[in-house]
Amino acid sequence: MKFTDLGINDRILKALEDEGYTHPTPIQAEAIPILLNRKDLLGCAQTGTGKTAAFTIPILQHLYNSKNDHKGQRKIKALIVTPTRELAIQIAQNITDYGKYTGITNVVIFGGVKQRSQTDELRRGTDILVATPGRLLDLISQGFISLRYIKYFVLDEADQMLDMGFIHDIKKIIAKLPVKRQSLFFSATMPSSIIDLSSKILGNYQKITIKPKQATAEKVEQAVYFVSKPNKSKLLIHLINENPNASVLVFSRTKHGADKIVRILGKSQIKSAAIHGNKSQGARQRALGNFKDGKLNILIATDIAARGIDVEDLSLVVNYDLPNIPETYVHRIGRTGRAKASGIALSFCNVEEKAYLKDIQKLINQEIPVITEHPFVDDEIEAAPIPKGPSKNQKKKIKRHSSQKPRDGETKNTNQSRRKASKKRRRY
């Protein structure tokens, strides 16, 4: 099948051709006809399978066909809500690329930067708004944004949105939308919480699930190293030196840990940069831009900042810290092996992380091969029994989602907790 078989208009087809796209991915081939017929959609597909084009192409076509409907200043007709700044910027760029011959305009807004340039663009009017939840609600409350004309609503990366604590913001946004609209709901995983939320957003919808039995990105070669915590940095340096020209994305569980890895690599004359929530938007964009352009080979990221990283020919993903939520592993390794490319994902596992490894292997329904030939192998970790029951962090995660109580570090005062949580979310 080709894009020309999907009923897409010539202007969008020309833009796709400019980008080198001729054949749709499975999610695009299934979703685009449904969305062109104005049906609501619940889409589940792995990271890196082309979900963005699957929802932006139909929206562009609908808006192009009805662009004479509005008089005077352009009104926001389509709203795309996504969890992070990087992903919002990436989606907006894709809309610009696919819609460059249509005359359809878009604006992207996110927190962590001054709002002046964003509000100036909004005053000029736009057809499509791409936004993170916190900044969107801020500008709605200030009167810069009205959602009364929305005809198309997309909630992207819904599972990550819930993990980041955006559920209440999402409910507020949905309450402000017109009842009559087309709604699109996309997620890389489909836990029960996502099903529950989708039932509140979607009307008479169709569901698409691409390769539901394979949780990890296709063509990604996976392996795990059993290594003690003190030796993780030594092993990372060893791998980088063994692959001097490789582009490497390293995942750290914490912001402090990401910065520490950069310092350790620097002492070995290995240039790298970190992106996480405490970095300014300018610093994050510079680091990501240098990584994409090949000026920087090593990028250290936390999970929140990593959404939206779409780098061609990414050689290697390294899980320096194994995630305590198994679905996060799927998102991480999906940064490589995107579309039809191949990739490698390597994980470091110390004794405390063996329970996480067990949960990951259960989710992806496969055993990750263990590499035993390396200078820092730790036989005791490999031989150590896997702890029974959920870990301490997993118990906290389960309790957080089930009770909706304030997160760790918040005070017992409800209003103060909400203010702190709201301030944290608005940074994205």
N, C-alpha and C positions, 0 to 999 in steps of 0.2 A: 504493500500500500504506500501511496505517496500523499503528500499534503494536498496535491491537486485533486485528490479523490474525496476530500472531506468537505467540499462546498465552501472553501475559504475564498474571499474575494481577491481579485488580482493584485490590489495594492499591498495587501498583507503578504500574499505569496511572493511578490517581488522582494519585500524586505527579508522574508525567510530565506530566499535564494541568495541574497547578499550575505547572509550569515552562514551560508553553506548548508542549510537545512533542506533536505528533500524528502526524507522518510520520517514519519512520526514515530515516537517511542510508543510502547503499548498503552501507557496512561493517556497520552495525547490522542491516539487513534480511537480509544473508547470514549474519552471525556468530551472531545470537541464536538462530535455530532449531537450528543445529549445536550450540551450547553447551547449550541446553536439553535436547538429546538426549545430553548428557554425553560428547561427542566431544572429543578434543584438537584444538587449532587453531593454525595458523601464519597470522597475519594481516599483510598488508602494505598499508598505506594512507597517503596523505599526511597530514601534520600538519594538524589542524583538521577532520578528517572525522568525528569522533565515536567514536573508538576506545574512549574511557573508558566511555561508556554501553554500548558493544557487549559489554564483558566484565563490567561491574558488574551490569547488570540480570539476566543469567542466574544469577550467583552469589547475588545477593539472593533470587531466587526459589527456588533450591535450598535455601538456608539457611532460608528461611521455611517451606518444606514439611517440613523435618526439624528444626525448632527444638525439638521435644520430645524429641529423641534424647539430649540431654545432661542430666545430673543435677548439681546443685550449681553450682559456679562455671562460668561460660562458658569453654570452651576455644577456642583459635584454630583455626578450621576453614578459613579462607581467607587466603592470603598474597599480597600484591601488592608486588612489588619494582620500584622505579623510581629513576632516577639522581639526581634533585635534590630539595632541600627543597621548592621551590616546586611542583613537579609532584606530590610526595607530598601536600602540603596540599590542592592542587586536587582530586586524586582522592578524598581522604577527604571533602571537602566535597560532592562529587558523590554519593558513597555515602550520606551523610547525607540529601541532598535526595531521592534516588530511593527510599531505604528508610525514609522517616520514618513510614510507616504500617505497617511490618512488625515493628517491635520489634528489628530486627537492629542490633547496635552495631558501631562500628569505632573503632580507635585508630591514630593516625599517629605514627611515630617517625622522627627524623632527627638528624644530627650538627650541631655548631655551637652547641648550646645545652646547658644542664645537663640531666641525665637524670632528675632527681628527679620532675618532674611526669609524665613519660612512664612511669616505672616505677610510680608511684602508680596511674595508669590501668590498667596491665597487671595489677596485683595484683587489681583489681576484676573482671577478666575481660572478654573481648571476643570477638566472632564473627569479625571481619575485622581483619587487621593490614596497614597500608600502611607501607612502610619503605624507607629508603635502605640500601644494602648494608653500609656501614661500621658504622652504629649498630646494625643488626640483629645482626651478628656479635658486636659488643661485648656486647649485652644477652643474647645466647644464652650467651656464655662466662661471664657473671656469674650465670647461672641464672634470669634474669627471664623468658625466653622458651623455650618448648618447641614444636618443630614436629611432634611425634609424631601430633597429631590433624589435621594439614592434609589436607583433601580437595580443595582448589582452589588452584592456584598460577598466578600471572600474572607474567610477565616483560615489563615495559612499556618502550618506547623502547630496545629491545635494541641498536640500532646506536650510539646515544649512550652506552650503558653500556660498550660495548667501547672506544669512542673515549676514554672517561674512565679507562680502565685497570682496570675492575672485573672482568675476566674471571676472575681467580683467586678473588675473593670470591664470584662467582656459582657457580663450581664447588663451593666449600665449602658454600654454602647448599643447592645441589641434593643434595649428598651427605647432608644431614641430613633430607631430606624422605622421607615414606613412599613406597614404590614404587607403591602403589595410590593414584592421585590423578588428577584432571583437570588438565591443564596447558595454559596459554594463552600464546602467544608472539607479541608484537606489535612491529612495527618499521616505521618510515617508509620505510626503504630495505632492500634485500635483497642485500648483498654476500655473497661466498662464506663469509666468516667467520661471518655470521649463519646461513647454511644449516648449516654444520658444528656450531655451537652448538645449533641447534634439534634436530638429530638426537640430541643427548645428553639433551635435556629431554623431548621429545615421544614418545608411544607411537604408536599407530595414529591418525594425525592427518589432518585435512583442511586444505587450504590455500586461502586467499582472497587475491586480489590485486585491489585496486581501481584501475582506470585505470593499468595498468602502463606505458603508452606516454607518459603525461604526468607528468613528474617534479615539476613545480611545482604549487603550489596553483591550483585553478581560479579564474578571474575575477580574478587578480592581474595588474594592468598593470605591466610591468617596463620599466625604462630605465636607461641607464648614462651617467655624466658622465666624460669624460677631464679630470682635474684634477691639478695637481701636489700633492705632499704638503703643502707650506706653505699652499696655498690651500684645502685641504679644510675647515678650520674656517670660513673666510670663506664658502664655498659653503653650508655647513650653516646658518650664521646667515642668509644670504640666503634660503634655502628656508623657514626657520622664519618669518622676517618676511613672506614672501610668503603664508604660510598661518598666520595668527596664532591661529586657533582649532582647528587640527588637532592631534590626538593623534599624537605621533611617537615611534616606538621606534627608537633608534639603536644599531647594533651596532659595538662596538670589539673588536679582536682581543685586547687585553690589559687587565688590571685597571688598570694605570698609565695606559694610554691613555684608559680610561673616565673616570677621575678628572680627567685633564687636560682632556677635552672639557667636563666640568661647570664647571671653573674658567674656561675660555675663554668659554663661554656666559654665565657669571655676570658677566664683565666687560662684556658687551653687554646687561646687565640682562635676560637670559633665564634664568628659573628652571628648573632641571632637577635630577635626582638620578641616581646611579649604583647599580646592583646588580651585585655580583660576589662571588667566593668569599672575599675579605678583609673584606667587610662582615659585621657581626653579623646574626644572624637577625632581630632586632628592627628593625634599620635596613632590611633588605631588605623585610620585610613592610610597614613603614610606607611606603616608597617605592612599592612595588607597589600597596598599598591606595590611596594618594593618586592614583596613575595610573589605576587602575580606576574610582575615584570621580569623576574629572574635576577633582580639586583640583590636579593636576600634569599638564601637557601633554607634557612632554619627559622621556623615560626613556632613560638610557644603560645598555646591558647588554653583558656578555660572553656567549659562547655557552652556557657552563655554567649561568649564572644565568637565562638566558632560557627554558629549558625549564619549562613550566608557566605561562607568561604567556598567559592567555586573556582578552583584553579585547574587549568588545563595541564595535563601531564604531571599531576602530583604523584611523585614516586612512592612515597612512604608515609604512613601514619603510624605514630608511636604512642601507645597508651602508657605514658610514664607512670601514671597512677590508674589502676583499674577503677572504673566507675562503680558505685554501690547500687546504682539502678541499672539493671541489665539492658533496658531499652536505649539507654544513653550510649552503650557500646555500639549499637546498630547505627545510631546517628554519627558517631565519631568515624567509624571505618567507612561510612558512606561518603566521606570527603574525598576518598580515592576510589578508583573503579567506577567513575561516573559515566553515565550513558554507555558507550561501547568500549570504553577504555578499561585496561586492566590495572591492578594496583596491589600493594602489599600493606598489610596491617600487622604490626608487631606489638605485643603487650608484655609489660614487666609485671611480675606477680611476686609479692613477698608473702610471708606466712599469714599475715593478717588479712590478705586479700584473696585467699584461696576460696573462701565462701562466695565472694563476688564472682570468681571464675566459674564456680559450679552453677550459679544462677544464670550467667551469660550462656554457658553451654546448654543449659536446659532450654533457654529461650530460643536460641538459634538451631536447636535440635542437631547439634553436631559437636564432636570433641575437637578442640583446637589442638593441633600438633605442638608438642613440646620440643624446643631446640635445646639439646644437651651439650652441644659442642660450642662452648664459648668460654672466654677467660674467667668469667665470674659466676660460673655455675654453682648452685647451692643445693646439694643433694638432700640436705636436711629439710629444706622447704618442700621439695618434691615428695619426700617421704612422709611429711607431716599430714596427719588426718585433717579432713575438712570439718570445721566446726558444725555442729548440728544446730538447726533452727536459724532464724534470721539474726543477722548481726545487730549490734547496737544502733548503727546508723540506719539500717533497714527498719528497725522497730520505730525509730523516730519518724522515718518517712511514712510508714504505714499509719502511725498515730496522727501525723499531721494531716493526711488526706482524709482520714475517717472522722476526725473530731473538728477540723477547721479551727483549732485553737491557735493562739499566737505562735509564731515560729520561734526557734531557739534564739535567745538574745533579745527578744522583745520583753517589755515589762508586762506585769499583770494588769496594768491599767488598760482597758480596752481601747479607749480613744487614743491614748499615746501609742499603743501598738499599731493601730490602724494608720496613724500619721507616719510612723516610721516605715511601715510596709509600703505605704503609698509613695513616700519619698524615694524609697529604693527602686520601686517599679518604674517611676517616672524617669529614671536615669536612662532607661532603654526606649 
